[in-house]
Amino acid sequence: MLTMMLKDPVVWGSLLGIAILIGMMGYYTYLFMHNSASDDH
């Protein structure tokens, strides 16, 4: 079951999309927190 899923390009496409979304969310969260911290100085 798992090996069949890993060989399916649709699964890889969705995983890549989810990874990109999580990466962008984390990146913007980091930028937001970094900017908020620098505003205090």
Number of C-alpha atoms within 10 A of each C-alpha: 5 6 7 8 11 11 10 10 10 11 13 13 11 11 12 12 12 12 12 12 12 11 12 12 12 12 12 11 12 12 12 11 12 11 11 11 10 8 8 6 5
